[in-house]
Amino acid sequence: MLMTGQPAGEGGAGSMLVSLVPLLLIFVIFYLLLIRPQQKKQKEHQKLLTALKRGDRVVTNSGMFGVIASINDDKNIVVLRVGDDVKLEFLKSSIAGKVE
């Protein structure tokens, strides 16, 4: 009988570490390709929302264009003027971006 010092079927600590490397590599790739860009996009959108002011021309997530008539930060509401006498209320977070 041959004695190696390790019971049969047990790979030891080295093989356990080697088996974790692909899992860690997948997590790093997932973070770099999906999570990090989404976080950057959210930060940029939040920066845009805080910089909004009266008179800015914006577009909403639904595709409606308008000029900001007023902003109520307490209620998180933006009033957009979309026509001569037409004003609509939107959630501030539904503003997709500024239109130059």
NORLIN-V848700 format. One record per pair of residues at least 24 apart in sequence whose C-alpha atoms are under 10 Angstrom apart, sorted by the first residue. I is the first residue (numbers start at 0). GAP is how many residues later the second one is. D is the distance in whole Angstrom. If there is no record, write none. Layout:
i = (I & I)
gap = (GAP & GAP)
d = (D & D)
This chain:
i = (44 & 44 & 44 & 44 & 45 & 47 & 47 & 47 & 47 & 48 & 48 & 48 & 48 & 48 & 48 & 48 & 49 & 51 & 51 & 51 & 51 & 51 & 52 & 53 & 53 & 53 & 54 & 54 & 55 & 55 & 55 & 55 & 56 & 56 & 56 & 56 & 56 & 56 & 57 & 57 & 57 & 57 & 57 & 57 & 58 & 58 & 58 & 58 & 58 & 58 & 59 & 59 & 59 & 59 & 59 & 59 & 59 & 59 & 59 & 60 & 60 & 60 & 60 & 60 & 61 & 61 & 61 & 62 & 62 & 63 & 63 & 64 & 64 & 64 & 64 & 65 & 65 & 66 & 66)
gap = (48 & 50 & 51 & 52 & 47 & 47 & 48 & 49 & 50 & 43 & 44 & 45 & 46 & 47 & 48 & 49 & 42 & 26 & 40 & 43 & 45 & 46 & 25 & 24 & 25 & 26 & 25 & 26 & 24 & 42 & 43 & 44 & 24 & 25 & 40 & 41 & 42 & 43 & 37 & 38 & 39 & 40 & 41 & 42 & 35 & 36 & 37 & 38 & 39 & 40 & 30 & 31 & 32 & 33 & 34 & 35 & 36 & 37 & 38 & 32 & 33 & 34 & 35 & 36 & 32 & 33 & 34 & 32 & 33 & 31 & 32 & 30 & 32 & 33 & 34 & 32 & 33 & 31 & 32)
d = (9 & 9 & 8 & 8 & 8 & 9 & 9 & 7 & 8 & 7 & 7 & 10 & 7 & 9 & 8 & 10 & 9 & 10 & 9 & 10 & 9 & 8 & 10 & 9 & 9 & 9 & 9 & 9 & 10 & 7 & 8 & 9 & 9 & 10 & 9 & 6 & 5 & 7 & 7 & 7 & 6 & 4 & 5 & 8 & 9 & 6 & 6 & 6 & 6 & 7 & 8 & 10 & 9 & 9 & 6 & 4 & 5 & 7 & 9 & 9 & 6 & 6 & 5 & 8 & 8 & 9 & 9 & 9 & 8 & 9 & 10 & 10 & 10 & 9 & 8 & 10 & 9 & 10 & 10)
